[in-house]
């Protein structure tokens, strides 16, 4: 069940793993910190996860797609000088046979048949990315790895030192 209760007008099964369970993680402080709660659907969450994979090269799972969708909803109502930060806390590793497969999306009624028919190609890599991209074609910045015990303040300082905009 989502919080607050007003988001639970329609309760239905979900396909995104790791969110929506019937327990609240101990690390989730709901009082006094969160300004607005949003509830995403599987279809839009998987769509945005696939966009992150295809357009940004980030190998994320469905809950990251939900996170991006929520961030974009918030960004629409914020002033232009404000920033939204997303933390994508999952990876694609456990979902290879699920939402990156058009067949799986079709079977689970998360993609329209017409959309599926229009882009079906036998090779799943080409189906997802179009012509297979080369790493050298991507405009990548060199980024230093961040250690697990680094504080957010230290990350921000390192980004500033490297002239990385956040």
DSSP file (Angstrom, degrees, kcal/mol; ACC not computed):
  #  RESIDUE AA STRUCTURE BP1 BP2  ACC     N-H-->O    O-->H-N    N-H-->O    O-->H-N    TCO  KAPPA ALPHA  PHI   PSI    X-CA   Y-CA   Z-CA
    1    1 A X              0   0    0      0, 0.0    19,-0.1     0, 0.0     2,-0.1   0.000 360.0 360.0 360.0 138.0    0.0    0.0    0.0
    2    2 A X        -     0   0    0      3,-0.1     2,-0.4     2,-0.1     6,-0.1  -0.385 360.0 -95.1 -81.1 159.9    1.2    3.5   -0.9
    3    3 A X  S    S+     0   0    0     35,-0.1     2,-0.2    -2,-0.1    35,-0.1  -0.975 100.6  40.1-119.0 135.8    1.6    6.4    1.5
    4    4 A X  S >  S-     0   0    0     -2,-0.4     3,-2.3    33,-0.1     4,-0.2   0.608  87.1-126.3 -75.6 169.3   -0.4    8.5    2.0
    5    5 A X  G >  S+     0   0    0      1,-0.3     3,-2.3     2,-0.2    -3,-0.1   0.758 103.2  74.7 -54.9 -28.1   -3.6    6.5    1.9
    6    6 A X  G >  S+     0   0    0      1,-0.3     3,-0.6     2,-0.1    -1,-0.3   0.714  87.6  62.3 -61.5 -19.5   -5.1    8.9   -0.7
    7    7 A X  G <  S+     0   0    0     -3,-2.3     3,-0.4     1,-0.2    -1,-0.3   0.508  87.9  75.2 -80.9  -3.6   -2.8    7.2   -3.3
    8    8 A X  G <   +     0   0    0     -3,-2.3     3,-0.2     1,-0.2    -1,-0.2   0.003  51.1 118.4-100.0  28.8   -4.6    3.9   -2.8
    9    9 A X  S <  S+     0   0    0     -3,-0.6     2,-0.5     1,-0.3    -1,-0.2   0.853  86.3  31.6 -63.2 -32.6   -7.8    4.6   -4.6
   10   10 A X  S    S-     0   0    0     -3,-0.4     2,-0.5     2,-0.0    -1,-0.3  -0.941  75.1-170.7-127.7 110.1   -7.0    1.7   -7.0
   11   11 A X        +     0   0    0     -2,-0.5     2,-0.3    -3,-0.2    -3,-0.1  -0.883  22.3 149.9-102.3 125.4   -5.0   -1.2   -5.5
   12   12 A X        -     0   0    0     -2,-0.5    -2,-0.0     1,-0.0     0, 0.0  -0.948  49.5 -79.5-147.9 164.1   -3.8   -3.7   -8.1
   13   13 A X        -     0   0    0     -2,-0.3     2,-0.3     1,-0.0    -1,-0.0  -0.269  45.9-153.6 -63.7 155.9   -0.9   -6.1   -8.6
   14   14 A X        -     0   0    0      1,-0.1    27,-0.0     2,-0.1    -1,-0.0  -0.934  20.7-154.2-133.4 156.4    2.4   -4.7   -9.8
   15   15 A X        +     0   0    0     -2,-0.3     2,-0.3     2,-0.1    47,-0.1   0.617  64.9 103.7-103.5 -18.4    5.4   -6.0  -11.8
   16   16 A X    >   -     0   0    0     46,-0.1     3,-0.6     1,-0.1     2,-0.3  -0.520  67.8-139.0 -69.5 124.9    8.1   -3.7  -10.5
   17   17 A X  T 3  S+     0   0    0     -2,-0.3    46,-0.3     1,-0.2     3,-0.1  -0.629  75.5  23.7 -86.9 142.5   10.2   -5.6   -8.0
   18   18 A X  T 3  S+     0   0    0     -2,-0.3     2,-0.3     1,-0.2    -1,-0.2   0.313 106.1  76.6  93.8  -9.0   11.4   -4.1   -4.8
   19   19 A X  S <  S+     0   0    0     -3,-0.6    -1,-0.2     1,-0.1    -3,-0.0  -0.972  79.9  36.4-131.2 151.4    8.8   -1.4   -4.4
   20   20 A X  S    S+     0   0    0     -2,-0.3    -1,-0.1     1,-0.2    -6,-0.0   0.539  74.9 148.8  91.0   7.1    5.2   -1.5   -3.2
   21   21 A X        -     0   0    0      2,-0.1    -1,-0.2     1,-0.1    -4,-0.0  -0.172  60.9-106.8 -69.2 169.6    5.7   -4.3   -0.6
   22   22 A X  S    S+     0   0    0      2,-0.0     2,-0.3   -20,-0.0    -1,-0.1   0.137  95.2  71.4 -86.6  20.4    3.6   -4.4    2.5
   23   23 A X  S    S-     0   0    0    -22,-0.0     2,-0.6     0, 0.0    -2,-0.1  -0.950  74.4-130.6-132.7 157.2    6.4   -3.3    4.8
   24   24 A X        -     0   0    0     -2,-0.3    -2,-0.0     2,-0.0     0, 0.0  -0.929  30.1-123.2-106.2 119.4    8.1    0.0    5.3
   25   25 A X    >   -     0   0    0     -2,-0.6     3,-1.9     1,-0.1     0, 0.0  -0.279  18.8-121.9 -59.6 146.8   12.0   -0.2    5.3
   26   26 A X  T 3  S+     0   0    0      1,-0.3    -1,-0.1     3,-0.1    -2,-0.0   0.744 111.7  60.5 -62.2 -23.0   13.6    1.1    8.5
   27   27 A X  T 3  S+     0   0    0      1,-0.1     2,-0.9     2,-0.0    -1,-0.3   0.495  83.5  93.3 -83.6  -3.0   15.6    3.6    6.3
   28   28 A X    <   -     0   0    0     -3,-1.9     2,-0.8     2,-0.0    -1,-0.1  -0.801  55.4-172.4 -96.9 103.7   12.4    5.2    5.1
   29   29 A X        +     0   0    0     -2,-0.9     5,-0.2     1,-0.2     4,-0.2  -0.844   6.9 176.2 -95.8 107.7   11.5    8.2    7.3
   30   30 A X        +     0   0    0     -2,-0.8     2,-0.5     3,-0.1     4,-0.4   0.689  50.6  84.6 -88.5 -19.4    8.1    9.3    6.1
   31   31 A X  S    S-     0   0    0      1,-0.2    -2,-0.0     2,-0.1     0, 0.0  -0.732 105.1 -12.5 -94.1 128.1    7.4   12.1    8.6
   32   32 A X  S    S+     0   0    0     -2,-0.5    -1,-0.2     2,-0.2    -2,-0.1   0.384 121.5  70.9  76.8  -3.5    8.6   15.6    8.1
   33   33 A X  S    S+     0   0    0     -4,-0.2     2,-0.4    -3,-0.2    -1,-0.1   0.777  78.3  72.7-111.2 -42.4   11.1   14.9    5.3
   34   34 A X        -     0   0    0     -4,-0.4    -2,-0.2    -5,-0.2     3,-0.1  -0.633  52.0-171.7 -84.9 128.2    9.0   14.1    2.2
   35   35 A X  S    S+     0   0    0     -2,-0.4     2,-0.3     1,-0.3    -1,-0.2   0.822  73.2   9.0 -84.8 -34.9    7.2   17.1    0.6
   36   36 A X        -     0   0    0      2,-0.0     2,-0.4     0, 0.0    -1,-0.3  -0.991  62.9-147.8-151.6 137.3    5.1   15.1   -1.9
   37   37 A X        -     0   0    0     -2,-0.3     2,-0.3    -3,-0.1   -33,-0.1  -0.873  17.6-173.7-105.5 139.2    4.4   11.4   -2.5
   38   38 A X        -     0   0    0     -2,-0.4     2,-0.4   -35,-0.1   -35,-0.1  -0.921  13.5-149.8-128.5 156.3    3.7   10.0   -6.0
   39   39 A X        -     0   0    0     -2,-0.3     2,-0.2   -37,-0.1    -2,-0.0  -0.988  15.2-162.0-129.2 122.3    2.6    6.6   -7.2
   40   40 A X        -     0   0    0     -2,-0.4     2,-0.3     1,-0.0    26,-0.1  -0.550  13.6-125.9 -98.8 165.0    3.7    5.3  -10.6
   41   41 A X     >  -     0   0    0     -2,-0.2     4,-2.1     1,-0.1     5,-0.2  -0.718  25.1-113.9-103.0 160.1    2.4    2.5  -12.8
   42   42 A X  H  > S+     0   0    0     -2,-0.3     4,-3.0     1,-0.2     5,-0.3   0.918 112.6  56.8 -56.8 -45.6    4.4   -0.4  -14.2
   43   43 A X  H  > S+     0   0    0      1,-0.2     4,-2.1     2,-0.2    -1,-0.2   0.929 112.6  38.0 -57.8 -51.5    3.9    0.8  -17.8
   44   44 A X  H  > S+     0   0    0      2,-0.2     4,-2.3     1,-0.2    -1,-0.2   0.850 115.3  54.9 -70.4 -33.3    5.4    4.3  -17.3
   45   45 A X  H  X S+     0   0    0     -4,-2.1     4,-2.0     2,-0.2    -2,-0.2   0.931 112.0  42.1 -65.3 -45.5    8.1    3.0  -14.9
   46   46 A X  H  X S+     0   0    0     -4,-3.0     4,-2.5     2,-0.2    -2,-0.2   0.870 112.1  55.9 -69.2 -36.0    9.4    0.4  -17.4
   47   47 A X  H  X S+     0   0    0     -4,-2.1     4,-1.7    -5,-0.3    -2,-0.2   0.933 111.3  43.2 -60.0 -45.7    9.1    2.9  -20.2
   48   48 A X  H  X S+     0   0    0     -4,-2.3     4,-2.1     2,-0.2    -1,-0.2   0.837 111.2  54.5 -73.2 -31.5   11.4    5.4  -18.4
   49   49 A X  H  X S+     0   0    0     -4,-2.0     4,-2.1     2,-0.2    11,-0.3   0.924 109.0  49.0 -64.0 -42.5   13.8    2.6  -17.3
   50   50 A X  H  X S+     0   0    0     -4,-2.5     4,-3.0     1,-0.2     5,-0.2   0.858 108.8  53.4 -64.8 -34.9   14.2    1.6  -20.9
   51   51 A X  H  X>S+     0   0    0     -4,-1.7     4,-3.2     2,-0.2     5,-0.7   0.911 107.6  50.7 -64.9 -41.2   14.7    5.3  -21.8
   52   52 A X  I  X>S+     0   0    0     -4,-2.1     6,-2.0     3,-0.2     4,-1.2   0.901 114.1  45.3 -61.9 -39.8   17.5    5.5  -19.2
   53   53 A X  I  X5S+     0   0    0     -4,-2.1     4,-0.9     4,-0.2    -2,-0.2   0.957 121.7  36.3 -66.3 -50.9   19.1    2.3  -20.7
   54   54 A X  I  <5S+     0   0    0     -4,-3.0    -2,-0.2     1,-0.2    -3,-0.2   0.918 128.7  29.6 -71.7 -45.8   18.7    3.4  -24.4
   55   55 A X  I  <5S+     0   0    0     -4,-3.2    -3,-0.2    -5,-0.2    -1,-0.2   0.753 133.0  27.0 -92.7 -25.6   19.4    7.2  -24.1
   56   56 A X  I  <<S-     0   0    0     -4,-1.2    -3,-0.2    -5,-0.7    -2,-0.1   0.536  93.8-125.2-114.5 -10.5   21.8    7.4  -21.1
   57   57 A X     << +     0   0    0     -4,-0.9     2,-0.6    -5,-0.5    -4,-0.2   0.747  59.9 144.9  71.7  22.2   23.5    4.0  -21.1
   58   58 A X        -     0   0    0     -6,-2.0     2,-1.7    -9,-0.1    -1,-0.2  -0.854  46.2-145.2 -97.4 119.8   22.4    3.4  -17.5
   59   59 A X        +     0   0    0     -2,-0.6    33,-1.7    -3,-0.1    34,-0.3  -0.600  43.8 152.8 -87.5  82.6   21.7   -0.3  -16.9
   60   60 A X        -     0   0    0     -2,-1.7    31,-0.2   -11,-0.3     2,-0.1  -0.623  38.3-122.7-112.1 165.7   18.9    0.3  -14.4
   61   61 A X    >>  -     0   0    0     -2,-0.2     4,-1.2    29,-0.0     3,-0.7  -0.322  41.7 -84.2 -97.9-175.7   15.8   -1.6  -13.3
   62   62 A X  H 3> S+     0   0    0      1,-0.2     4,-2.0     2,-0.2     5,-0.2   0.807 122.3  59.7 -63.4 -34.0   12.1   -0.7  -13.2
   63   63 A X  H 3> S+     0   0    0    -46,-0.3     4,-2.0     1,-0.2    -1,-0.2   0.822 102.6  54.6 -68.3 -27.5   12.2    1.1   -9.8
   64   64 A X  H <> S+     0   0    0     -3,-0.7     4,-2.5     2,-0.2    -1,-0.2   0.867 105.9  52.4 -68.8 -36.1   14.8    3.5  -11.3
   65   65 A X  H  X S+     0   0    0     -4,-1.2     4,-2.6     2,-0.2    -2,-0.2   0.900 109.1  49.4 -63.0 -40.0   12.3    4.2  -14.1
   66   66 A X  H  X S+     0   0    0     -4,-2.0     4,-2.5     2,-0.2    -2,-0.2   0.896 110.0  51.8 -63.6 -40.1    9.7    4.9  -11.5
   67   67 A X  H  X S+     0   0    0     -4,-2.0     4,-2.4     2,-0.2    -2,-0.2   0.927 111.3  46.2 -61.9 -46.2   12.1    7.2   -9.7
   68   68 A X  H  X S+     0   0    0     -4,-2.5     4,-2.5     2,-0.2     5,-0.2   0.923 111.0  52.3 -63.9 -44.3   12.8    9.1  -13.0
   69   69 A X  H  X S+     0   0    0     -4,-2.6     4,-1.8     1,-0.2    -2,-0.2   0.933 111.9  46.7 -56.7 -46.4    9.1    9.4  -13.8
   70   70 A X  H  X S+     0   0    0     -4,-2.5     4,-2.1     1,-0.2    -1,-0.2   0.902 110.4  52.3 -62.6 -41.8    8.5   10.8  -10.3
   71   71 A X  H  X S+     0   0    0     -4,-2.4     4,-2.7     1,-0.2    -1,-0.2   0.887 108.8  50.6 -62.8 -38.7   11.4   13.3  -10.6
   72   72 A X  H  X S+     0   0    0     -4,-2.5     4,-1.4     2,-0.2    -1,-0.2   0.855 107.6  53.2 -68.2 -34.4   10.0   14.5  -14.0
   73   73 A X  H  X S+     0   0    0     -4,-1.8     4,-0.6    -5,-0.2    -2,-0.2   0.918 113.2  43.8 -64.4 -41.9    6.5   15.0  -12.4
   74   74 A X  H >X S+     0   0    0     -4,-2.1     3,-1.3     1,-0.2     4,-0.9   0.902 108.5  57.8 -68.2 -41.9    8.1   17.2   -9.7
   75   75 A X  H >< S+     0   0    0     -4,-2.7     3,-0.5     1,-0.3    -1,-0.2   0.828  97.6  63.0 -59.7 -31.6   10.4   19.0  -12.2
   76   76 A X  H 3< S+     0   0    0     -4,-1.4    -1,-0.3     1,-0.2    -2,-0.2   0.802 110.1  38.0 -63.1 -28.8    7.2   20.1  -14.0
   77   77 A X  H << S+     0   0    0     -3,-1.3    -1,-0.2    -4,-0.6    -2,-0.2   0.486  98.8  93.1-104.4  -3.5    6.0   22.1  -11.0
   78   78 A X  S << S-     0   0    0     -4,-0.9     6,-0.0    -3,-0.5    -3,-0.0  -0.560  85.5 -97.8 -87.1 153.5    9.3   23.5   -9.7
   79   79 A X    >   -     0   0    0     -2,-0.2     3,-1.9     1,-0.1    -1,-0.1  -0.328  39.1-108.6 -62.0 154.5   10.7   26.9  -10.7
   80   80 A X  T 3  S+     0   0    0      1,-0.3    -1,-0.1    -4,-0.1    -2,-0.1   0.744 116.0  59.5 -60.8 -26.0   13.3   26.7  -13.5
   81   81 A X  T 3  S+     0   0    0      2,-0.1    -1,-0.3     0, 0.0     2,-0.2   0.413  89.6  91.7 -86.6   4.0   16.2   27.5  -11.2
   82   82 A X    <   -     0   0    0     -3,-1.9     2,-0.3    -7,-0.1    -4,-0.1  -0.654  64.3-143.5 -97.7 155.3   15.6   24.4   -9.0
   83   83 A X        -     0   0    0     -2,-0.2     2,-0.4     2,-0.0    -4,-0.1  -0.850   1.5-149.1-117.6 153.3   17.2   21.0   -9.4
   84   84 A X        -     0   0    0     -2,-0.3     2,-0.5    -6,-0.0   -13,-0.0  -0.983  11.7-155.0-119.9 131.9   15.9   17.5   -8.9
   85   85 A X        -     0   0    0     -2,-0.4     2,-0.4     2,-0.0    81,-0.0  -0.918   7.0-164.9-110.0 131.9   18.2   14.7   -7.8
   86   86 A X        -     0   0    0     -2,-0.5     2,-0.6     2,-0.0   -18,-0.0  -0.928   7.5-158.6-113.6 139.1   17.4   11.1   -8.6
   87   87 A X        -     0   0    0     -2,-0.4     2,-1.0   -23,-0.0   -20,-0.0  -0.966   7.7-156.7-115.5 114.0   19.1    8.1   -6.9
   88   88 A X        +     0   0    0     -2,-0.6   -24,-0.1     1,-0.1    -2,-0.0  -0.790  14.9 178.6 -93.0 103.6   18.8    5.0   -9.1
   89   89 A X        +     0   0    0     -2,-1.0     2,-0.3   -26,-0.1    -1,-0.1   0.153  53.0  59.6 -98.9  18.5   19.2    2.2   -6.5
   90   90 A X        -     0   0    0    -29,-0.1     2,-0.3     3,-0.0   -29,-0.0  -0.883  63.1-144.6-136.7 172.2   18.8   -0.8   -8.8
   91   91 A X    >   -     0   0    0     -2,-0.3     3,-0.5   -31,-0.2   -31,-0.3  -0.837  28.6-111.9-132.2 171.4   20.5   -2.4  -11.8
   92   92 A X  G >  S+     0   0    0    -33,-1.7     3,-2.6    -2,-0.3     4,-0.4   0.620  89.0  99.6 -77.0 -14.0   19.4   -4.3  -14.8
   93   93 A X  G >  S+     0   0    0    -34,-0.3     3,-0.6     1,-0.3    -1,-0.2   0.809  85.7  40.2 -47.4 -44.3   21.1   -7.5  -13.7
   94   94 A X  G <  S+     0   0    0     -3,-0.5    -1,-0.3     1,-0.2     3,-0.1   0.411 113.7  54.8 -88.1   3.6   17.9   -9.2  -12.3
   95   95 A X  G X > +     0   0    0     -3,-2.6     3,-2.3     1,-0.1     5,-0.8   0.244  62.5 116.9-122.4  12.5   15.6   -8.1  -15.1
   96   96 A X  T < 5S+     0   0    0     -3,-0.6    -1,-0.1    -4,-0.4    -2,-0.1   0.827  86.2  40.7 -55.0 -36.0   17.3   -9.3  -18.3
   97   97 A X  T 3 5S+     0   0    0     -3,-0.1    -1,-0.3     3,-0.1    -2,-0.1   0.322 117.8  53.0 -95.4   9.1   14.4  -11.6  -19.1
   98   98 A X  T X 5S+     0   0    0     -3,-2.3     3,-2.6     6,-0.1     6,-0.3   0.424 111.4   3.2-113.6-112.9   11.7   -9.1  -18.1
   99   99 A X  T 3 5S+     0   0    0      1,-0.3    -3,-0.1     5,-0.1     6,-0.1   0.594 119.3  62.9 -66.6 -13.3   11.0   -5.5  -19.0
  100  100 A X  T 3 <S+     0   0    0     -5,-0.8     2,-0.6    -8,-0.1    -1,-0.3   0.632  90.4  84.6 -80.6  -9.1   13.8   -5.1  -21.6
  101  101 A X    <>  -     0   0    0     -3,-2.6     4,-2.2     1,-0.2     5,-0.2  -0.813  68.1-156.4 -91.9 120.9   12.0   -7.8  -23.6
  102  102 A X  H  > S+     0   0    0     -2,-0.6     4,-2.6     1,-0.2     5,-0.2   0.874  97.0  57.9 -60.5 -36.0    9.2   -6.5  -25.8
  103  103 A X  H  > S+     0   0    0      2,-0.2     4,-2.8     1,-0.2    -1,-0.2   0.926 106.7  46.9 -59.7 -45.2    7.7  -10.0  -25.7
  104  104 A X  H  > S+     0   0    0     -6,-0.3     4,-1.8     2,-0.2    -1,-0.2   0.916 112.4  49.9 -63.5 -43.7    7.5   -9.9  -21.9
  105  105 A X  H  <>S+     0   0    0     -4,-2.2     5,-3.5    -7,-0.3     6,-0.7   0.904 112.4  47.9 -61.5 -40.6    6.0   -6.4  -22.0
  106  106 A X  H ><5S+     0   0    0     -4,-2.6     3,-1.7     3,-0.2    -2,-0.2   0.933 110.0  51.1 -65.6 -46.7    3.4   -7.6  -24.5
  107  107 A X  H 3<5S+     0   0    0     -4,-2.8    -1,-0.2     1,-0.3    -2,-0.2   0.833 113.6  45.9 -58.9 -33.2    2.5  -10.7  -22.5
  108  108 A X  T 3<5S-     0   0    0     -4,-1.8    -1,-0.3    -5,-0.2    -2,-0.2   0.230 114.8-116.1 -96.9  12.9    2.0   -8.5  -19.4
  109  109 A X  T < 5S+     0   0    0     -3,-1.7    -3,-0.2     2,-0.1    -2,-0.1   0.867  80.7 123.4  56.0  41.4    0.0   -5.9  -21.3
  110  110 A X      < +     0   0    0     -5,-3.5     2,-0.3    -6,-0.1    -4,-0.2   0.306  67.4  45.1-111.9   4.4    2.6   -3.2  -20.7
  111  111 A X  S    S-     0   0    0     -6,-0.7     2,-0.2    -5,-0.1    -1,-0.1  -0.990  88.1-111.5-144.7 144.5    3.1   -2.4  -24.4
  112  112 A X     >  -     0   0    0     -2,-0.3     4,-2.3     1,-0.1     5,-0.2  -0.529  21.6-128.3 -77.3 142.4    0.6   -1.9  -27.2
  113  113 A X  H  > S+     0   0    0      1,-0.2     4,-3.0     2,-0.2     5,-0.2   0.884 109.5  52.7 -56.0 -41.8    0.4   -4.5  -29.9
  114  114 A X  H  > S+     0   0    0      1,-0.2     4,-2.3     2,-0.2    -1,-0.2   0.915 109.5  47.9 -63.1 -42.9    0.7   -1.9  -32.7
  115  115 A X  H  > S+     0   0    0      1,-0.2     4,-1.0     2,-0.2    -1,-0.2   0.892 113.8  48.6 -63.5 -39.5    3.9   -0.4  -31.1
  116  116 A X  H >X S+     0   0    0     -4,-2.3     4,-0.8     1,-0.2     3,-0.6   0.934 111.6  47.9 -65.1 -48.8    5.3   -3.9  -30.8
  117  117 A X  H >< S+     0   0    0     -4,-3.0     3,-0.5     1,-0.2    -2,-0.2   0.867 107.1  58.1 -62.4 -37.7    4.5   -4.8  -34.4
  118  118 A X  H 3< S+     0   0    0     -4,-2.3    -1,-0.2     1,-0.2    -2,-0.2   0.801 118.7  27.0 -64.7 -30.5    6.0   -1.6  -35.7
  119  119 A X  H << S+     0   0    0     -4,-1.0     2,-0.2    -3,-0.6    -1,-0.2   0.303  80.9 138.6-119.2  10.7    9.5   -2.1  -34.2
  120  120 A X    <<  +     0   0    0     -4,-0.8     2,-0.3    -3,-0.5     3,-0.0  -0.403  18.2 163.2 -66.6 124.9    9.9   -5.9  -33.9
  121  121 A X        -     0   0    0     -2,-0.2     6,-0.2     2,-0.1    -2,-0.0  -0.985  42.5-126.0-134.9 141.9   13.3   -7.0  -34.9
  122  122 A X  S    S+     0   0    0     -2,-0.3     2,-0.6     4,-0.1    -1,-0.1   0.846  92.3  78.2 -60.5 -35.9   14.7  -10.5  -34.0
  123  123 A X     >  -     0   0    0      1,-0.2     4,-2.6     2,-0.0     5,-0.2  -0.654  68.9-156.8 -79.8 114.7   17.9   -9.2  -32.3
  124  124 A X  H  > S+     0   0    0     -2,-0.6     4,-1.8     1,-0.2    -1,-0.2   0.793  91.2  54.6 -64.6 -27.6   16.9   -7.9  -28.8
  125  125 A X  H  > S+     0   0    0      2,-0.2     4,-2.9     1,-0.2     5,-0.3   0.943 113.0  41.0 -69.3 -47.0   20.0   -5.6  -28.7
  126  126 A X  H  > S+     0   0    0      1,-0.2     4,-2.6     2,-0.2    -2,-0.2   0.871 112.3  57.3 -67.0 -35.8   19.1   -3.9  -31.9
  127  127 A X  H  < S+     0   0    0     -4,-2.6    -1,-0.2     1,-0.2    -2,-0.2   0.894 115.6  36.3 -60.6 -39.8   15.4   -3.9  -30.9
  128  128 A X  H  < S+     0   0    0     -4,-1.8    -2,-0.2    -5,-0.2    -1,-0.2   0.903 133.3  23.0 -80.2 -43.2   16.3   -2.0  -27.7
  129  129 A X  H  < S-     0   0    0     -4,-2.9     2,-0.3     1,-0.4    -3,-0.2   0.547  93.2-132.6-103.9  -9.4   19.1    0.3  -29.0
  130  130 A X  S  < S+     0   0    0     -4,-2.6    -1,-0.4    -5,-0.3    -2,-0.1  -0.662  81.8  11.3  81.4-150.9   18.5    0.6  -32.7
  131  131 A X  S    S-     0   0    0     -2,-0.3     2,-0.2     1,-0.1     0, 0.0  -0.372 105.7 -92.3 -58.3 137.0   21.7    0.0  -34.7
  132  132 A X        -     0   0    0      1,-0.1    -1,-0.1    -2,-0.0    -6,-0.1  -0.321  48.2-137.3 -58.6 115.4   24.3   -1.3  -32.2
  133  133 A X        -     0   0    0     -2,-0.2     2,-0.4    -3,-0.1    -1,-0.1  -0.312   6.1-131.3 -75.4 158.5   26.1    1.8  -30.8
  134  134 A X    >>  -     0   0    0      1,-0.1     3,-1.6    -2,-0.0     4,-0.6  -0.867  14.9-128.6-105.9 143.7   29.9    2.0  -30.3
  135  135 A X  G >4 S+     0   0    0     -2,-0.4     3,-1.5     1,-0.3     5,-0.2   0.874 109.8  61.4 -56.6 -37.7   31.3    3.3  -27.0
  136  136 A X  G 34 S+     0   0    0      1,-0.3    -1,-0.3     3,-0.1     4,-0.1   0.722  96.7  60.6 -65.0 -19.4   33.5    5.7  -29.0
  137  137 A X  G <4 S+     0   0    0     -3,-1.6    -1,-0.3     2,-0.1     2,-0.2   0.673  88.5  89.9 -78.7 -17.4   30.3    7.4  -30.4
  138  138 A X  S << S-     0   0    0     -3,-1.5     2,-1.4    -4,-0.6    -3,-0.0  -0.569  79.4-130.5 -83.5 142.9   29.1    8.3  -26.9
  139  139 A X        +     0   0    0     -2,-0.2     2,-0.3     2,-0.0    -1,-0.1  -0.687  43.6 172.6 -90.8  84.3   30.1   11.7  -25.4
  140  140 A X        -     0   0    0     -2,-1.4     2,-0.3    -5,-0.2    -5,-0.0  -0.722  24.3-144.2 -99.3 143.8   31.4   10.3  -22.1
  141  141 A X        -     0   0    0     -2,-0.3     2,-0.5     1,-0.0    -2,-0.0  -0.796  26.2-111.3 -99.4 146.5   33.1   12.3  -19.4
  142  142 A X        -     0   0    0     -2,-0.3     2,-0.4     2,-0.0    -1,-0.0  -0.667  41.1-174.8 -74.6 127.0   35.9   10.8  -17.3
  143  143 A X        -     0   0    0     -2,-0.5     2,-0.2    21,-0.0     3,-0.1  -0.986  23.0-125.4-127.3 134.2   34.5   10.4  -13.8
  144  144 A X        -     0   0    0     -2,-0.4    18,-0.0     1,-0.1     2,-0.0  -0.541  35.1-107.0 -74.9 141.3   36.5    9.3  -10.7
  145  145 A X        -     0   0    0     -2,-0.2     2,-0.5     1,-0.1    -1,-0.1  -0.361  29.3-135.5 -65.9 150.0   35.0    6.4   -8.8
  146  146 A X        -     0   0    0     -3,-0.1     2,-0.1     4,-0.0    -1,-0.1  -0.924  17.6-124.2-109.5 129.8   33.4    7.2   -5.5
  147  147 A X    >   -     0   0    0     -2,-0.5     3,-1.8     1,-0.1     0, 0.0  -0.372  22.1-115.2 -73.1 153.3   34.1    5.0   -2.5
  148  148 A X  T 3  S+     0   0    0      1,-0.3    -1,-0.1    -2,-0.1    -2,-0.0   0.793 113.4  50.7 -60.0 -32.4   31.2    3.4   -0.7
  149  149 A X  T 3  S+     0   0    0      2,-0.0    -1,-0.3     0, 0.0     2,-0.2   0.269  81.1 123.4 -93.8  13.2   31.9    5.3    2.6
  150  150 A X    <   -     0   0    0     -3,-1.8     2,-0.1     1,-0.1    -4,-0.0  -0.545  59.9-128.2 -74.6 135.7   32.1    8.8    0.9
  151  151 A X     >  -     0   0    0     -2,-0.2     4,-2.1     1,-0.1     5,-0.1  -0.377  19.1-114.0 -78.3 162.2   29.7   11.3    2.3
  152  152 A X  H  > S+     0   0    0      1,-0.2     4,-2.7     2,-0.2     5,-0.2   0.903 118.7  54.9 -62.4 -40.7   27.3   13.3    0.1
  153  153 A X  H  > S+     0   0    0      1,-0.2     4,-2.2     2,-0.2    -1,-0.2   0.918 107.8  48.7 -59.3 -43.6   29.2   16.5    1.0
  154  154 A X  H  > S+     0   0    0      2,-0.2     4,-2.3     1,-0.2    -1,-0.2   0.878 110.4  52.1 -64.2 -37.5   32.5   14.9   -0.1
  155  155 A X  H  X S+     0   0    0     -4,-2.1     4,-2.8     2,-0.2    -2,-0.2   0.938 109.4  48.9 -62.3 -46.5   30.9   13.8   -3.4
  156  156 A X  H  X S+     0   0    0     -4,-2.7     4,-2.2     1,-0.2    -2,-0.2   0.894 111.4  49.5 -61.6 -40.2   29.7   17.4   -4.0
  157  157 A X  H  X S+     0   0    0     -4,-2.2     4,-2.5     2,-0.2    -1,-0.2   0.907 111.6  48.9 -64.6 -41.9   33.1   18.8   -3.3
  158  158 A X  H  X S+     0   0    0     -4,-2.3     4,-1.8     2,-0.2    -2,-0.2   0.910 110.5  50.6 -65.2 -42.5   34.7   16.2   -5.7
  159  159 A X  H  <>S+     0   0    0     -4,-2.8     5,-3.0     1,-0.2    -1,-0.2   0.921 111.1  49.1 -59.8 -43.4   32.2   17.0   -8.4
  160  160 A X  H ><5S+     0   0    0     -4,-2.2     3,-1.5     1,-0.2    -2,-0.2   0.917 108.8  52.6 -62.4 -43.8   33.0   20.7   -8.0
  161  161 A X  H 3<5S+     0   0    0     -4,-2.5    -1,-0.2     1,-0.3    -2,-0.2   0.829 112.9  45.0 -60.5 -33.2   36.7   20.0   -8.2
  162  162 A X  T 3<5S-     0   0    0     -4,-1.8    -1,-0.3    -5,-0.1    -2,-0.2   0.335 113.8-117.8 -92.7   6.1   36.2   18.1  -11.4
  163  163 A X  T < 5 +     0   0    0     -3,-1.5     2,-0.6     1,-0.2    -3,-0.2   0.867  59.0 157.0  57.2  38.8   33.9   20.8  -12.8
  164  164 A X      < -     0   0    0     -5,-3.0     2,-0.2    -6,-0.2    -1,-0.2  -0.856  37.7-135.0 -95.1 121.7   31.0   18.4  -13.0
  165  165 A X              0   0    0     -2,-0.6    -5,-0.0     1,-0.1    -6,-0.0  -0.549 360.0 360.0 -76.8 139.0   27.6   20.1  -13.0
  166  166 A X              0   0    0     -2,-0.2    -1,-0.1   -10,-0.0    -6,-0.0   0.338 360.0 360.0-127.6 360.0   25.0   18.7  -10.7
